[in-house]
Amino acid sequence: MPRYAKIKYGEVREIGIFPDIINRFHPSLTWVECPENVVEGYLYDGSDFKKVEKVLSYADKRKEEYPSIEECVHAILDGELDDLQIKRQAVKNKYPKEI
């Protein structure tokens, strides 16, 4: 069964598998047949689908590596705030603020 990508502003917003797409949706919606590897977030330029490489800011990279809320709570309850701050500082040093 064919796969279709709903395109909005040049980006894949939804993937659907339909036996017959004609008259299934309002004509203002753009559905394009797509290969198996295409997922939401891909770009579509009218002929080709392209995967977008996500570029993370220093703040996003820090968030991914900072200790979790659960780890923070345990550090507070166990009196290990110094160890927690050492971990946080290591992440800050790894991903310094962008100026």
C-alpha positions as CSV (number, residue, x, y, z in Angstrom):
1,M,0.0,0.0,0.0
2,P,1.4,3.4,-0.9
3,R,2.8,5.8,1.7
4,Y,2.0,9.5,1.6
5,A,3.5,12.5,3.3
6,K,1.4,15.5,4.1
7,I,3.4,18.6,3.2
8,K,3.0,22.0,4.8
9,Y,5.4,24.9,4.1
10,G,7.9,22.4,2.6
11,E,8.1,20.1,5.6
12,V,6.6,16.6,6.1
13,R,4.0,17.0,8.9
14,E,2.4,13.6,8.7
15,I,2.7,10.2,7.2
16,G,-0.2,8.2,6.0
17,I,-0.8,4.9,4.3
18,F,-3.9,4.9,2.1
19,P,-5.2,2.6,-0.6
20,D,-6.6,5.6,-2.6
21,I,-5.8,9.2,-1.7
22,I,-8.0,10.8,-4.4
23,N,-11.0,12.6,-2.9
24,R,-9.9,11.4,0.6
25,F,-8.8,14.8,1.8
26,H,-9.6,18.4,1.1
27,P,-7.8,19.7,-2.0
28,S,-6.0,22.3,0.1
29,L,-4.0,19.6,1.8
30,T,-0.9,18.5,-0.1
31,W,-0.2,14.8,0.1
32,V,2.7,13.3,-1.9
33,E,3.7,9.7,-2.3
34,C,6.9,9.1,-0.4
35,P,9.5,6.3,0.1
36,E,9.6,4.2,3.3
37,N,12.5,6.1,4.9
38,V,10.7,9.5,5.0
39,V,9.4,10.5,8.4
40,E,7.9,13.6,9.9
41,G,10.3,16.5,9.9
42,Y,11.9,15.8,6.5
43,L,11.9,18.6,4.0
44,Y,10.3,18.4,0.6
45,D,11.3,20.8,-2.2
46,G,8.7,19.7,-4.8
47,S,10.6,16.7,-6.0
48,D,13.0,15.3,-3.4
49,F,12.7,14.5,0.3
50,K,15.7,15.5,2.5
51,K,16.5,14.6,6.1
52,V,17.1,17.6,8.3
53,E,20.1,17.5,10.6
54,K,19.1,19.0,13.9
55,V,21.6,21.6,15.1
56,L,21.5,21.9,18.9
57,S,22.4,25.1,20.8
58,Y,24.8,25.0,23.7
59,A,21.7,25.2,26.0
60,D,20.0,22.2,24.4
61,K,23.3,20.2,24.6
62,R,23.6,21.0,28.3
63,K,20.0,20.0,29.0
64,E,20.6,16.6,27.4
65,E,23.6,16.0,29.7
66,Y,22.7,17.7,33.0
67,P,21.7,15.4,35.8
68,S,18.0,14.5,35.8
69,I,15.5,15.9,38.2
70,E,15.5,12.6,40.0
71,E,19.3,12.7,40.4
72,C,19.0,16.3,41.7
73,V,16.4,15.3,44.3
74,H,18.5,12.3,45.5
75,A,21.6,14.6,45.7
76,I,19.6,17.0,47.9
77,L,18.2,14.3,50.1
78,D,21.5,12.5,50.4
79,G,23.5,15.6,51.1
80,E,25.6,15.3,47.9
81,L,25.1,18.7,46.4
82,D,28.9,19.2,45.9
83,D,29.0,16.1,43.7
84,L,26.0,17.4,41.8
85,Q,27.6,20.8,41.2
86,I,30.8,19.1,40.0
87,K,28.7,17.2,37.4
88,R,26.9,20.3,36.3
89,Q,30.1,22.3,36.0
90,A,31.7,19.6,33.8
91,V,28.7,19.9,31.4
92,K,29.0,23.7,31.4
93,N,32.7,23.4,30.6
94,K,32.0,20.9,27.8
95,Y,29.4,23.2,26.3
96,P,30.3,26.8,27.1
97,K,27.9,29.7,26.5
98,E,28.0,31.0,22.9
99,I,28.8,34.7,22.7
